[in-house]
């Protein structure tokens, strides 16, 4: 069965840097063109893999304009809004709304110095963001402990008034959470995570889409999404599992694959940057050869 018409692949794009650590705006926008060529209609920016935590608010604003302009009316843009304060989060939300993004993506506060984060703090922060937003938002649960997450009933008010458009769930326990939320909120968008490696089970659990990387979404669609048993599908799954098991280097591996596909020219990240060993790159070379050259 083909799920393309009912299950959306949403590709998150990284930020591309020159060797001097400045942003390479041209190559960052070139990824949008690449995704359009391979028929990916939904794009996310400034998520964790977009290295959002290494960008200033002004750089994020510039990237929102750049990517929404590059996508035009051809693709829907989802914008990660997390930052170090409610104020900067809302500044990014206003920018995303200004340039016509389809939705913002929020999570729990990203910077909580001096004390442990608590459920009431999270609820208060999320309530203020949701009530202040002028655009639909998606809540991203990156495997957050249930002890600090709002109860599933918390979201009803914001779903009913159109403030909350959906959820992105990933990590341990995501399938269970997906089933609970799908049973409660039947018409709400729910996106899976962890790069697509668990896509088939996420569909069964009620997912309406998956937010994955931007290096091989076409191969994921051809094999995993369309459930075609083949050597290529096995190699795609092995690559995804390798990325999951080396998340410290995920962004650099994604850029490296985009470089091998001749979309960008390098895989530099902005310091502080987790090291990517030659052994990792050699393994990625092997995956690339088996998926694209055999």
Secondary structure, DSSP 8 states (H G I E B T S, - for coil): ---TTTSEEEEE----B-TTS-B-HHHHHHHHHHHHHTT--EEEESSGGGTGGGS-HHHHHHHHHHHHHHHTTTSEEEEE---SSHHHHHHHHHHHHHTT-SEEEE-S-S---SS---HHHHHHHHHHHHHH-SS-EEEEESS--TTTS--GGGGHHHHHTTSEEEEEE-STTHHHHHHHHHHH-TTSEEEE-GGGTTHHHHHHTT-SEEEE-SSSHHHHIIIIITT--SHHHHHHHHHHHHHHHTGGGHHHHHHHHHHHTTS-S-----SS-----HHHHHHHHHHHIIIII-
